[in-house]
Amino acid sequence: MSEKLIQLRIDGELKDSADEIFKKQGLSTQTAIKIFLTQVANSGTSPFDNIFI
């Protein structure tokens, strides 16, 4: 399995808020994003499926 780098820019306050929530769950933001992408890939669906029609 080859790895790809993903970079994105987000508001600092948004990242700090998300970091705190994930930290309480024992996760890093990086791990949370990996879990999200894995879930989408494994299920074949996205939580945004019904938003953009």
C-alpha positions in Angstrom: 0.0 0.0 0.0 1.5 3.3 -1.0 0.7 6.4 1.1 -0.4 9.8 -0.2 0.0 13.1 1.5 -3.1 15.3 2.1 -2.6 18.9 3.0 -5.4 21.4 3.7 -5.8 24.8 5.3 -8.5 25.4 7.8 -9.3 28.1 10.3 -7.1 27.8 13.4 -10.0 28.0 15.8 -11.8 25.2 13.9 -8.8 23.0 14.1 -8.2 23.7 17.8 -11.9 22.9 18.6 -11.8 19.7 16.7 -8.4 18.7 18.2 -9.9 19.1 21.7 -12.9 16.9 20.9 -10.7 14.2 19.3 -8.3 14.4 22.2 -11.1 13.6 24.6 -11.8 10.5 22.5 -8.2 9.5 22.6 -7.6 10.4 18.9 -5.4 12.7 17.0 -7.0 14.8 14.3 -4.9 12.9 11.8 -6.3 9.5 13.1 -9.8 10.9 13.0 -9.5 11.9 9.4 -8.0 8.5 8.5 -11.0 6.8 10.2 -13.4 9.0 8.3 -11.8 8.2 4.9 -11.6 4.5 5.7 -15.3 4.5 6.6 -16.3 6.2 3.4 -14.1 3.8 1.3 -15.3 0.7 3.1 -19.0 1.6 3.0 -19.1 3.1 -0.4 -21.2 6.0 0.9 -20.5 9.5 2.2 -22.3 11.5 4.8 -22.6 14.1 2.1 -24.5 11.8 -0.3 -27.9 13.5 0.2 -26.5 17.0 0.4 -25.2 17.5 -3.1 -27.7 16.0 -5.6 
